[in-house]
Amino acid sequence: MKDLIEASGIFIYPLGLCSIIAVFIVIERLLALRPGKVVPIHIQNDIIEKNSLPPGEADSVAGRILLFHQQRHPDADQIKAFGKMEVLGMERGLFLLDVVISAAPLLGLLGTVTGLVRVFSKVSPETGVPEPQAFVTGVSLALATTVVGLAIAIPAIVFNSYMNRRVEMLAARLNVLVERIVTIDTKNEAEKAARSI
């Protein structure tokens, strides 16, 4: 591993930055997108099974939607818009994984081209053969940067796909809960109107 890092030359710095960003985003989103932090089971059960709205709390996405509902008494469109805003918050930072997925292999390719330029710039006009030292360092740079760039990009692609899928699944659950909140509100308003007659 040490040889690979040394062979990557100056390209290891931007590649290392890509790696750090990817690891940070993956860990942070894994923690933030736990089902209990988005749609706790007790909130889901109260809304869907008991047809009642529990008190809102700031600990989860569903809790924040309920808190918004209880404090503002919004209409259906407003609560749906707030729910969409919360879903966008769940996607926070995922665009950086997209940047890493694109940048890491391109940095590896840049290192590859730079290594090959080093090799071919030291070709002897008499023999048509590159200097041995230039050949070794150039090819080493080319291969090392390619390997490091792909080693960063491939796991980032896997985790990005997983995170996007998880956001979609949790967003679908939130949409169901928001629709139930709207239905419960409509039912409660109809009951109030019937009692006032």
Secondary structure, DSSP 8 states (H G I E B T S, - for coil): -HHHHHHTGGGHHHHHHHHHHHHHHHHHHHHHT-HHHHS-HHHHHHHHTS-------TTSHHHHHHHHHHHH---HHHHHHHHHHHHHHHTTTHHHHHHHHHHHHHHHHHHHHHHHHHHHHTB-TTT--B-HHHHHHHHHHHHHHHHHHHHHHHHHHHHHHHHHHHHHHHHHHHHHHHHHHHHHHHHHHHHHHHHH-
